[in-house]
Amino acid sequence: MLRSATSALLRTSIEIRTLRSVPRVCRFLQSLLRCPTQNRSFSLSVCLCKKNKSLWLELSEGHKMSGNIEEILAPLRLAVKEQGELVRQMKQDGAPDVDVLKAVAELKARKRTLETKELSLQPKDDIVDRTKMEDTLKRRFFYDQAFAIYGGVSGLYDFGPVGCALKNNILQAWRQHFIQEEQILEIDCTMLTPEPVLKTSGHVDKFADYMVKDVKNGECFRADHLLKAHLQKLMSDKKCPAENKAEMEEVVTQMDNYTQQELTDLFVKYSVKSPTTGNDVSAPHLFNLMFQTSIGPGGNMTGYLRPETAQGIFLNFKRLLEFNQGKLPFAAAQIGNSFRNEISPRSGLIRVREFTMAEIEHFVDPTEKFHPKFPNVADLEIILYSSKAQTSGQSAHIMRLGDAVEQGVINNSVLGYFIGRIYLYLTKVGVAKDKLRFRQHMDNEMAHYACDCWDAETKTSYGWIEIVGCADRSCFDLLCHARATKVPLVAEKPLKEPKVVDIVQFEPNKGAIGKAYKKDAKLVMEYLAVCDECFITEQEMLLNSSGEFTIETEGKTFKLTKDMVSVKRFQKTLHVEEVVPNVIEPSFGIGRIMYSIFEHTFQVREGDEQRTFFSFPTTVAPYKCSVLPLSQNQEFMPFVKELSEAMTKQGVSHKVDDSSGSIGRRYARTDEIGVAFGITIDFDTVNKTPHTATLRDRDSMRQIRAEVSELPGIIRDLANGVMTWAEVESKYPIFEGQETSKKDTAEE
C-alpha cells in the first residue's frame, strides 16, 4: 500500500494531504515527522542553521524554507532512494540488461519528478521575468532570429552590436583565464569534416534523435517533444479522468527513455497528430543531427559540418605533442562554431543549430593524475550534486573542493582543478554563485569510456540547464583514431630504470588471412598490429567462446577465426615507455553561458518597473563606459572628443550618446545595454579649472567627480579589475549636484 501510494505521488505530484486519506500512509507520514531531524531524509542542499538555534532550513541557494517543504519532498526522496538501491542490487546480482535498463529509466523518472517538485517549491522571487528580459534583448538588438525579413529560420540567430561585443568579451575572458594563465596551446581547425573521422568517433552511427513527419506536407517534428506537447494538452482538459492524467504524467517523466518501438506505440495509443495541420504523422525514426555535405566538385567525398570542436584537437595530437617537446601533461584548446541540425530548436540560445564552443583537451599520463596547482582551488566551496546524492534522493550541497577530491567524490585532482577553474571563470563573467551547481553523471548515463564526468548547470527560468561539461574521457578518442588510421597516438615516457613488462599482441596467420581476404589482407594485418591490450583481451574471449570475432576498418568488415589469428603473450625490457594519454575535457557552450548571464544579471530599477538593465561584470560589459554631454551645447563637444580619443588609446571600449534626450533617459538607455560606467560632461566641466566631469556607476547610480584627464585611466583600472568602485568613491569626492549653469557661462 505504501509503495503504491508513493508511486501515485510520483505520477501525479499530489500533496501529502491527499495521501492522508490512506490510513497506512498517514501513519507513515506521522512517524516520519516524529523521527529526529538527523535521521530524516533531508535534502543535502539544506543544512540546519548554525548552532541549531532554529528549525528553519537554509538552502544552499541562500533562500530559507520551513520543514513543511521537506515533509512534501520526503516521499519523493524515499521513492528515489528505493529505486536507486534496486538498480544497484540488480547490477550486483547480474540481472539481464533489459531489466536493468527498465529500472534505470524508472530511477531517472523519479529523480526528475523530485527535482521538478523542489524547483516548484522554492521562492519565485529569484526567477526572472523572461518576457520582459527577452523584450529588452530584442529591442536593443542583443540578438535576433536570423533571416527575419524572409520569415526567419528556427535555431539560427544573428548577434547585434551589443550581443557581439558581449560574446567577444566572454571569449576574451575565457582566453585570458584558461589559455594564457594555463599556457594552453590554441589551434583553429576546419569546420568541414570528412565522414571517416566522424564514423570513427561514433557520431555517424549514434548522433541522432527520433523524428516524425506530417504524412501530407512533410513537416518534421522531434518525436519526444511532439508527444510531450500532445499529452500536456490532453491533461489540461478539465474532463480528463484522474487515472488517465496520472498515466500520461508518467509517460512524460519517462520520455527520454523510450525505444523506437515504444514511441511508435505511444503515438498510436494517444492518436498524436501534426499540431499545425491536424494530419497524421509517420512512425518515429532516427534522424542524424549532423549537417551532411559533399567535399569537392565531384561529390564523391561525403563530409559533415562538425558537431563539436574536439575531434580536430585529437587528430593533431602528434603535432601538438612535438610542439610541447614531447612532454606530458599539456593541454590544447579550440574556439569555434559547431553545427547540429536540431529537429525542434527551442528556448532561444539554449537549443540552436549553430553555436560557438570553447573546448580544452588536457592530455595527462593516466598514472599521474594529480595537478600541481590544485591547492590553488582546493578551498573553493562549490555546490556539488554527486551521483550518490542523486540516486539516494538527496539534493546538491555545498562542499569544499579539496574534500571532494580527497573523499573520492571527484575522481582525481586534475578533474577537480578544472572544476575549480570553471567555477571561477563562470562567476567572473556573471553567472550567479547561488544559481550554479556541478552535477555528476550517474553510472548509467556516463559514457562507457569515461572515468568521471561533471556538468556545470545554471538555474534559469527553464530550470537547470547544462552550460559546461567536464569529463575524464580516459584514452578513448586517441585509441579510436589510432586504430582507424594505423598511426600510433602515444607519448614516450623515459624510465628511470629499465622495466620488464608483459606484452599482449595478436599473432596473425598471414597465409590464412591472405587466402581468405586476398587484396584486403593488408588492411586486416595493419589493423591487428595497432590494437591495444584491452581490445585484444576482449576479442580473445570471443575467440575462445565462439571461435571467431569481427573487426571493421575503412568501411569493411572482416571475420577472423582461430586459424587466422591467435594471441601472443611475452615479456619485454623497456627503457622508454609508450603512454596513451588520458584526456580531461572541459567543453563550454558559449551561447548557453550568455543566456545564463542574461537571466542572472537582468534587473529592474526599484520603484520603476519600466527601467530595466543588465548588471554585467565590468570584465564582460559590452561597453565599459558611455560619454554623455549634458545637452547638445557645442561647448561640451571638445571634452567629448578629448575623452573619446583618450579612452581609445587606453583600449577602453566606450559609447558616445550626444542625442537630444534628457540625461536621465540617456542613462537609462545605456544601463539597458549593460554599460558599466558613464561620464557626464556638464557646465562645471566647461566653467571650472581644472576641468572635471562626473563618473557614474551603473548598478548603484552613485557618482563621483574627477579631472577629465584622469577618467580614462580610472575606467581602464575598473575594467581590468585593478580598482573597485568602493576604492574610487574613497579617493574622489561624491557628486551631489552641478554648481554652475549655462547662465553663469554667459555672464562670464
Secondary structure, 3 states (H helix, E strand, C coil): CHHHHHHHHHHHCCCHHHHCCCHHHHHHHHHHHHCCHHHCCCCCCEEECHHHCCCCEEECCCCEECHHHHHHHHHHHHHHHHHHHHHHHHHHCCCCHHHHHHHHHHHHHHHHHHHHHHHHHCCCCCCCCHHHHHHHHHHCCCEEECCHHHCCCCCCEEECHHHHHHHHHHHHHHHHHHHHCCCCEECCCCCEEEHHHHHHHCHHHHCEEEEEEECCCCCEEEHHHHHHHHHHHHHCCCCCCHHHHHHHHHHHHCHHHCCHHHHHHHHHHCCCECCCCCCEECCCEEEECCCEEEECCCCCEEEEECCCCHHHHHHCHHHHHHHCCCCCCEEEEEEEEEECCCCCCECHHHECCEEEEEEEEEEECCCCCCCCCHHHCCCCEEEEECHHHHHCCCCCEEEEHHHHHHCCCCCCHHHHHHHHHHHHHHHHHCCCHHHEEEEECCCCCCCCCCCEEEEEEEEECCEEEEEEEEEECCCHHHHHHHHHHCCCCCEEEEEEEEEEEEEEEEEECHHHHHHHHHHHHHHHHHHHHCCCHHHHHHHHHHHHHHCEEEEEECCEEEEEECCCEEEEEEEEEEEEEEECCEEEEEEEEHHHHHHHHHHHHEEECCCCCCCEEECCCCCCCCCCEEEEECCCCHHHHHHHHHHHHHHHHHCCCEEECCCCCCHHHHHHHHHHCCCCEEEEECHHHHHCCCCEEEEEECCCCCEEEEECCCHHHHHHHHHCCCCCHHHHHHHCCECCCCCCCHHHHHHC
